[in-house]
Amino acid sequence: MGLVVMFALGACGGAAAPAPTAMPAKAMADAAANTAMPKTMTDTHMMTGTGMMDHGMMTDTHMMTGTGMMDHGMMTDTHMMTGTGMMPDMPKLSALQNLVLTDAQTGKMFKLADYLGKTVYVEPMATWCPNCRAQLAQVTSAKKQVASDNVKFVALSVEVGLDPAKLAQYAKDTGYDLQFAVLNADGLKALNDAFGQSALNPPSTPHFIIKPDGTMSALVTGPEAAAALVMKLK
């Protein structure tokens, strides 16, 4: 009898916990979706050790640091980055620097702006000018002493309507190892706008220097020896 009572109490003491019911497949999928990353990561996302650096699309012009994206906007070619942020834009180049010129000896087109990052010595001249011939001899000597690809030497003829072939022959006859080009009407105007009428007077041997950052020196007139030019260019 005692055994029967104990069995009955065990049965009435509380129902056994029902077996866990399996979660429906849809519910499992929903739960997984709620714990996934907010957005699908595309090929243009970059990751750090802590996760995604930006939830938006990252373009080729973004640059990253160890702590995240340096700029949320687009970065142009003229922007350069430092450890603390964006450097100022390069100075605005003059019309003279953006002028398309033709190398009298090779026929190739170029601009003074192409030499951004280098030092450029520029001498306005004329083939009929004896002072120019003497000064360009000093310039050629200075070039040999500098002997660096980071320094360019350009002679610009201010003779209206000069045939480039004649300027090329002048360079060959004198042996001046410089880049020669003829200024057209637009070039003469740009030179005058930048430095005034003195730059258009070849016998005064006008010349100037463009620094690597694109800024131009004041116009210098009068002859300068090769040694003095080398000091300026270095």
ZIKABEL-V234369 format. One record per pair of residues at least 12 apart in sequence whose C-alpha atoms are under 10 Angstrom apart, sorted by the first residue. I is the first residue (numbers start at 1). J is the second residue. If there is no record, write none. Layout:
i,j
I,J
I,J
//
This chain:
i,j
37,51
37,52
37,55
38,55
39,55
39,56
40,55
41,54
41,55
41,56
41,57
42,55
42,56
42,57
42,58
43,57
43,58
44,56
44,57
44,58
44,59
44,60
45,57
45,58
45,59
46,58
46,64
46,68
46,69
47,68
48,64
48,65
48,66
48,67
48,68
49,66
49,67
50,67
52,68
53,66
53,67
53,68
53,69
54,68
54,69
54,72
56,72
58,72
58,73
58,74
59,73
59,74
59,75
60,74
60,75
61,73
61,74
61,75
61,76
61,77
62,74
62,75
62,76
63,75
63,81
65,83
65,84
70,82
70,83
70,84
70,85
70,86
71,85
71,86
76,89
77,89
78,90
78,91
90,116
90,213
90,214
90,215
91,213
91,214
91,215
92,213
92,214
92,215
93,112
93,113
93,116
93,213
93,214
93,215
93,216
94,112
94,113
94,190
94,191
94,193
94,194
94,214
94,215
94,216
95,113
95,186
95,187
95,189
95,190
95,191
95,193
95,194
96,111
96,112
96,113
96,186
96,187
96,188
96,189
96,190
96,191
96,192
96,193
96,194
97,111
97,112
97,113
97,114
97,115
97,116
97,187
97,190
97,191
97,210
97,214
97,215
97,216
98,110
98,111
98,112
98,113
98,114
98,187
98,190
99,111
99,112
99,113
99,183
99,184
99,186
99,187
99,190
100,112
100,113
100,183
100,184
100,186
100,187
101,156
101,180
101,181
101,182
101,183
101,184
101,187
102,164
102,179
102,180
102,181
102,182
102,183
103,154
103,156
103,164
103,167
103,168
103,179
103,180
103,181
103,182
104,163
104,164
104,165
104,166
104,167
104,168
104,169
104,170
104,171
104,179
104,180
104,181
104,182
105,164
105,165
105,166
105,167
105,168
105,169
105,170
105,171
105,172
105,178
105,179
105,180
105,181
106,168
106,179
106,180
107,164
107,165
107,168
107,181
109,181
110,181
112,152
112,154
112,210
112,214
113,210
113,212
113,214
115,150
115,151
115,152
115,210
115,211
115,212
115,213
115,214
116,150
116,210
116,211
116,212
116,213
116,214
116,215
117,150
117,151
117,210
117,211
117,212
117,213
117,214
118,148
118,149
118,150
118,151
118,152
118,210
118,211
118,212
118,213
118,214
119,148
119,149
119,150
119,151
119,152
119,153
119,209
119,210
119,211
119,212
119,213
119,214
119,215
119,216
119,233
119,234
120,150
120,151
120,152
120,153
120,154
120,208
120,209
120,210
120,211
120,212
120,214
120,216
120,233
121,139
121,143
121,151
121,152
121,153
121,154
121,155
121,207
121,208
121,209
121,210
121,211
121,216
121,217
121,229
121,232
121,233
122,139
122,152
122,153
122,154
122,155
122,156
122,178
122,179
122,180
122,206
122,207
122,208
122,209
122,210
122,219
123,135
123,136
123,139
123,153
123,154
123,155
123,156
123,157
123,180
123,199
123,202
123,205
123,206
123,207
123,208
123,209
123,219
123,220
124,154
124,155
124,156
124,157
124,158
124,159
124,180
124,181
124,182
124,183
124,188
124,191
124,199
124,200
124,201
124,202
124,203
124,204
124,205
124,206
124,207
124,208
125,155
125,156
125,157
125,158
125,159
125,180
125,182
125,199
125,200
125,201
125,202
125,203
125,204
125,205
125,206
125,207
126,155
126,156
126,157
126,158
126,159
126,160
126,162
126,167
126,170
126,182
126,200
126,201
126,202
126,203
126,205
127,157
127,158
127,159
127,162
127,166
127,167
127,169
127,170
127,171
127,202
128,159
128,170
128,202
128,203
129,201
129,202
129,203
129,204
129,205
130,202
130,203
130,205
131,202
131,203
131,204
131,205
131,222
131,223
132,155
132,202
132,203
132,204
132,205
132,206
132,223
133,170
133,174
133,176
133,203
133,205
134,205
134,223
134,224
134,225
135,203
135,205
135,206
135,207
135,222
135,223
135,224
135,225
135,226
136,155
136,174
136,176
136,177
136,178
136,205
136,223
136,224
136,226
137,174
137,175
137,176
137,177
137,225
137,226
138,176
138,223
138,224
138,225
138,226
138,227
138,228
138,229
139,153
139,154
139,155
139,176
139,177
139,178
139,224
139,225
139,226
139,227
139,229
139,230
140,153
140,175
140,176
140,177
140,178
140,226
141,176
141,177
141,225
141,226
141,227
141,229
141,230
142,225
142,226
142,227
142,228
142,229
142,230
142,231
142,233
143,176
143,177
143,178
143,226
143,229
143,230
143,233
144,177
144,226
144,230
145,226
145,227
145,229
145,230
146,229
146,230
146,231
146,233
146,234
148,234
150,212
150,233
151,210
151,211
151,212
151,233
151,234
152,178
152,179
152,209
152,210
152,233
153,177
153,178
153,179
153,180
153,209
154,177
154,178
154,179
154,180
154,181
154,207
155,171
155,176
155,178
155,179
155,180
155,181
155,182
155,207
156,179
156,180
156,181
156,182
156,183
156,187
156,188
156,191
156,207
157,180
157,181
157,182
157,183
157,184
157,187
157,188
157,200
157,202
158,181
158,182
158,183
158,184
158,185
158,187
158,188
158,191
158,199
158,200
158,201
158,202
159,182
159,183
159,184
159,188
159,200
159,202
160,182
160,183
160,184
160,185
160,188
161,182
161,183
161,184
161,185
162,181
162,182
162,183
162,184
163,182
164,180
164,181
164,182
164,183
165,182
167,180
167,181
167,182
168,180
168,181
168,182
188,200
194,216
194,218
194,219
195,208
195,217
195,218
195,219
195,220
196,219
198,219
198,220
198,221
199,219
199,220
199,221
201,221
202,221
203,221
203,222
203,223
204,220
204,221
204,222
204,223
205,220
205,221
205,222
205,223
205,224
206,219
206,220
206,221
206,222
206,223
207,219
207,220
207,221
207,222
207,223
207,224
208,220
208,221
209,232
209,233
210,233
211,233
//
